[in-house]
Amino acid sequence: MRAPAWVNELAERWRDDARRRAMLWPADPLAAVLPRLADELEAEAQQFGTTSLTIRQAAEESGYSEAHLREMVREGKLPLAAPEGPYRIRRENLPLKPGTRRGATETSTAAQELRRAVRHSRNEPD
């Protein structure tokens, strides 16, 4: 799975910013750090999407009930992360119920900081 388009766009803006900074001031520490942060952001976003979730976690993230997700699996509308064992669904395959924001239950500090950085990069209010 590739990182979402917005992640790639943000990472590319960071790389462009690093190039501009290096041209203006070769000793700028951000010129060296920003490309590495961009790479890490893309890698983390990719890993986030390929994470397999339990049916309960999938229900919390998608807004659909566990029973509805199981029904979607039985009908072949939702693939399982592995054909054997308990139901696990890859986040990248998880449908999102209309009106539900992906990751709405995510409360980690890192996720909050990432959202804040993205809003700032888009000049959106906090």
Summary of the structure (lengths in Angstrom):
residues: 126
radius of gyration: 18.2
end to end distance: 29.3
largest distance: 58.8
contacts: 311
relative contact order: 0.12
helix: 60%
strand: 5%
